[in-house]
Amino acid sequence: MKTLKKQRRIQVLVAATAALILASGLIGYAMRDGINFFRAPSQVMEEPPKSSEVFRMGGLVEEGTLVRGEGGEVRFSVTDGGATVPVVFAGVLPDLFGENQGMVGTGRYVNGVFEASEILAKHDETYMPKEVVDALKEQGVYQEPES
């Protein structure tokens, strides 16, 4: 009788462990496309990611680089003060998007150009995403907004 209880307990423990491993694997598989790492332009230039990797990149839109093309295509460069990365985006830009403004884009780095699929810009005059502020501070070019 004791052997049967012991055997049943071991079976339940093995089944629970297998279910936990399976659930963890499914959660990880489902989230693989939802996790995008942030990189500053300096990090992108130092260690270019694979063209298949989707990531977020942010910095300041470099002055004099914003060019609107045909069909809604926009080209500009993003800088963190240490490096500059050319960006191409096809779509509608946020209202507050402009030169010398902070932005974060999601996309891929292909043949030396960041091909953005989504562009986010600050939502008021003083806000800048934390990742962008940290990257600019690291390069020594961040200036506190005037109150």
C-alpha atoms as a printed R data frame, in Angstrom:
    type eleno elety resid chain resno      x      y       z
1   ATOM     1    CA   MET     A     1  0.000  0.000   0.000
2   ATOM     2    CA   LYS     A     2  2.820  2.455   0.859
3   ATOM     3    CA   THR     A     3  4.548  1.666  -2.425
4   ATOM     4    CA   LEU     A     4  1.398  2.562  -4.370
5   ATOM     5    CA   LYS     A     5  1.084  5.940  -2.592
6   ATOM     6    CA   LYS     A     6  4.759  6.670  -3.171
7   ATOM     7    CA   GLN     A     7  4.501  5.727  -6.838
8   ATOM     8    CA   ARG     A     8  1.368  7.898  -7.306
9   ATOM     9    CA   ARG     A     9  3.122 10.871  -5.636
10  ATOM    10    CA   ILE     A    10  6.114 10.517  -7.977
11  ATOM    11    CA   GLN     A    11  3.797 10.335 -11.013
12  ATOM    12    CA   VAL     A    12  1.967 13.520  -9.969
13  ATOM    13    CA   LEU     A    13  5.280 15.313  -9.366
14  ATOM    14    CA   VAL     A    14  6.649 14.273 -12.790
15  ATOM    15    CA   ALA     A    15  3.398 15.322 -14.524
16  ATOM    16    CA   ALA     A    16  3.388 18.710 -12.769
17  ATOM    17    CA   THR     A    17  7.046 19.316 -13.700
18  ATOM    18    CA   ALA     A    18  6.369 18.416 -17.338
19  ATOM    19    CA   ALA     A    19  3.335 20.723 -17.439
20  ATOM    20    CA   LEU     A    20  5.389 23.589 -15.951
21  ATOM    21    CA   ILE     A    21  8.186 23.105 -18.487
22  ATOM    22    CA   LEU     A    22  5.670 22.957 -21.357
23  ATOM    23    CA   ALA     A    23  3.855 26.116 -20.161
24  ATOM    24    CA   SER     A    24  7.152 28.009 -19.804
25  ATOM    25    CA   GLY     A    25  8.189 26.959 -23.305
26  ATOM    26    CA   LEU     A    26  4.872 28.077 -24.820
27  ATOM    27    CA   ILE     A    27  5.023 31.454 -23.059
28  ATOM    28    CA   GLY     A    28  8.586 32.021 -24.260
29  ATOM    29    CA   TYR     A    29  7.632 31.033 -27.821
30  ATOM    30    CA   ALA     A    30  4.642 33.399 -27.815
31  ATOM    31    CA   MET     A    31  6.712 36.341 -26.531
32  ATOM    32    CA   ARG     A    32  9.694 35.959 -28.874
33  ATOM    33    CA   ASP     A    33  8.393 38.592 -31.317
34  ATOM    34    CA   GLY     A    34  7.044 40.897 -28.618
35  ATOM    35    CA   ILE     A    35 10.373 41.659 -26.981
36  ATOM    36    CA   ASN     A    36 12.304 44.447 -28.698
37  ATOM    37    CA   PHE     A    37 15.583 45.629 -27.246
38  ATOM    38    CA   PHE     A    38 16.485 49.329 -27.252
39  ATOM    39    CA   ARG     A    39 19.725 50.495 -28.840
40  ATOM    40    CA   ALA     A    40 21.228 53.944 -29.204
41  ATOM    41    CA   PRO     A    41 22.777 54.947 -32.562
42  ATOM    42    CA   SER     A    42 26.278 54.521 -31.052
43  ATOM    43    CA   GLN     A    43 25.470 50.936 -30.084
44  ATOM    44    CA   VAL     A    44 24.059 50.207 -33.557
45  ATOM    45    CA   MET     A    45 27.197 51.534 -35.268
46  ATOM    46    CA   GLU     A    46 29.595 49.741 -32.870
47  ATOM    47    CA   GLU     A    47 27.891 46.378 -33.174
48  ATOM    48    CA   PRO     A    48 25.447 46.269 -36.116
49  ATOM    49    CA   PRO     A    49 22.589 43.822 -35.485
50  ATOM    50    CA   LYS     A    50 21.551 41.149 -37.986
51  ATOM    51    CA   SER     A    51 19.149 42.381 -40.651
52  ATOM    52    CA   SER     A    52 16.513 39.937 -39.369
53  ATOM    53    CA   GLU     A    53 16.544 41.357 -35.811
54  ATOM    54    CA   VAL     A    54 13.741 43.750 -34.863
55  ATOM    55    CA   PHE     A    55 14.772 46.314 -32.231
56  ATOM    56    CA   ARG     A    56 14.027 49.830 -31.022
57  ATOM    57    CA   MET     A    57 16.397 52.705 -31.675
58  ATOM    58    CA   GLY     A    58 16.092 56.246 -30.413
59  ATOM    59    CA   GLY     A    59 17.823 59.579 -30.248
60  ATOM    60    CA   LEU     A    60 17.441 63.058 -31.641
61  ATOM    61    CA   VAL     A    61 16.393 63.710 -35.235
62  ATOM    62    CA   GLU     A    62 19.463 65.384 -36.710
63  ATOM    63    CA   GLU     A    63 18.892 68.909 -37.998
64  ATOM    64    CA   GLY     A    64 18.846 69.298 -41.776
65  ATOM    65    CA   THR     A    65 18.331 65.598 -42.521
66  ATOM    66    CA   LEU     A    66 14.530 65.369 -42.679
67  ATOM    67    CA   VAL     A    67 13.534 64.695 -46.311
68  ATOM    68    CA   ARG     A    68 10.007 63.788 -47.343
69  ATOM    69    CA   GLY     A    69  9.908 61.637 -50.465
70  ATOM    70    CA   GLU     A    70  7.199 60.388 -52.761
71  ATOM    71    CA   GLY     A    71  4.525 58.032 -51.505
72  ATOM    72    CA   GLY     A    72  4.840 59.052 -47.873
73  ATOM    73    CA   GLU     A    73  8.444 57.882 -47.531
74  ATOM    74    CA   VAL     A    74 10.489 59.917 -45.077
75  ATOM    75    CA   ARG     A    75 14.275 59.857 -44.667
76  ATOM    76    CA   PHE     A    76 16.186 61.374 -41.772
77  ATOM    77    CA   SER     A    77 19.094 60.645 -39.473
78  ATOM    78    CA   VAL     A    78 19.016 59.905 -35.755
79  ATOM    79    CA   THR     A    79 21.912 60.811 -33.495
80  ATOM    80    CA   ASP     A    80 22.887 60.438 -29.869
81  ATOM    81    CA   GLY     A    81 25.848 62.784 -30.219
82  ATOM    82    CA   GLY     A    82 28.305 59.937 -30.697
83  ATOM    83    CA   ALA     A    83 27.017 58.364 -33.898
84  ATOM    84    CA   THR     A    84 24.403 58.972 -36.560
85  ATOM    85    CA   VAL     A    85 22.199 56.353 -38.212
86  ATOM    86    CA   PRO     A    86 20.165 57.010 -41.384
87  ATOM    87    CA   VAL     A    87 16.491 56.072 -41.080
88  ATOM    88    CA   VAL     A    88 13.815 55.421 -43.679
89  ATOM    89    CA   PHE     A    89 10.130 55.250 -42.783
90  ATOM    90    CA   ALA     A    90  7.057 54.825 -44.970
91  ATOM    91    CA   GLY     A    91  3.957 56.056 -43.241
92  ATOM    92    CA   VAL     A    92  2.427 58.913 -41.319
93  ATOM    93    CA   LEU     A    93  4.697 60.575 -38.772
94  ATOM    94    CA   PRO     A    94  3.403 61.724 -35.381
95  ATOM    95    CA   ASP     A    95  2.343 65.401 -35.169
96  ATOM    96    CA   LEU     A    96  5.164 66.408 -32.807
97  ATOM    97    CA   PHE     A    97  7.869 64.728 -34.909
98  ATOM    98    CA   GLY     A    98 10.542 67.153 -36.081
99  ATOM    99    CA   GLU     A    99 14.225 68.007 -36.259
100 ATOM   100    CA   ASN     A   100 16.106 68.230 -32.940
101 ATOM   101    CA   GLN     A   101 13.269 66.291 -31.292
102 ATOM   102    CA   GLY     A   102 13.477 62.956 -29.502
103 ATOM   103    CA   MET     A   103 12.101 59.876 -31.213
104 ATOM   104    CA   VAL     A   104 12.034 56.106 -30.835
105 ATOM   105    CA   GLY     A   105 11.559 53.821 -33.815
106 ATOM   106    CA   THR     A   106 10.967 50.095 -34.142
107 ATOM   107    CA   GLY     A   107 12.451 48.309 -37.129
108 ATOM   108    CA   ARG     A   108 15.454 46.547 -38.668
109 ATOM   109    CA   TYR     A   109 18.972 47.651 -39.600
110 ATOM   110    CA   VAL     A   110 19.448 46.657 -43.253
111 ATOM   111    CA   ASN     A   111 22.458 47.636 -45.404
112 ATOM   112    CA   GLY     A   112 23.449 50.525 -43.153
113 ATOM   113    CA   VAL     A   113 19.945 52.006 -42.909
114 ATOM   114    CA   PHE     A   114 17.415 51.621 -40.097
115 ATOM   115    CA   GLU     A   115 14.140 50.645 -41.798
116 ATOM   116    CA   ALA     A   116 11.500 51.752 -39.305
117 ATOM   117    CA   SER     A   117  8.087 50.131 -39.202
118 ATOM   118    CA   GLU     A   118  6.876 52.396 -36.379
119 ATOM   119    CA   ILE     A   119  7.940 55.857 -35.193
120 ATOM   120    CA   LEU     A   120  7.077 57.329 -31.810
121 ATOM   121    CA   ALA     A   121  7.737 60.955 -30.940
122 ATOM   122    CA   LYS     A   122  7.500 62.797 -27.671
123 ATOM   123    CA   HIS     A   123  3.980 63.729 -26.682
124 ATOM   124    CA   ASP     A   124  4.666 67.268 -25.395
125 ATOM   125    CA   GLU     A   125  7.412 69.874 -25.328
126 ATOM   126    CA   THR     A   126  9.247 68.487 -22.284
127 ATOM   127    CA   TYR     A   127  8.883 64.701 -22.501
128 ATOM   128    CA   MET     A   128 11.587 62.451 -23.908
129 ATOM   129    CA   PRO     A   129 11.659 58.634 -23.578
130 ATOM   130    CA   LYS     A   130 13.898 57.400 -20.746
131 ATOM   131    CA   GLU     A   131 15.992 55.260 -23.094
132 ATOM   132    CA   VAL     A   132 16.734 58.280 -25.305
133 ATOM   133    CA   VAL     A   133 17.646 60.461 -22.306
134 ATOM   134    CA   ASP     A   134 19.983 57.739 -20.990
135 ATOM   135    CA   ALA     A   135 21.663 57.334 -24.413
136 ATOM   136    CA   LEU     A   136 22.125 61.105 -24.780
137 ATOM   137    CA   LYS     A   137 23.501 61.431 -21.242
138 ATOM   138    CA   GLU     A   138 25.970 58.626 -21.963
139 ATOM   139    CA   GLN     A   139 27.272 60.612 -24.953
140 ATOM   140    CA   GLY     A   140 27.307 63.850 -22.944
141 ATOM   141    CA   VAL     A   141 24.910 65.764 -25.206
142 ATOM   142    CA   TYR     A   142 21.723 65.748 -23.109
143 ATOM   143    CA   GLN     A   143 20.398 69.134 -22.045
144 ATOM   144    CA   GLU     A   144 17.770 69.441 -19.337
145 ATOM   145    CA   PRO     A   145 14.564 71.051 -20.663
146 ATOM   146    CA   GLU     A   146 14.011 74.639 -19.598
147 ATOM   147    CA   SER     A   147 11.100 75.097 -17.229
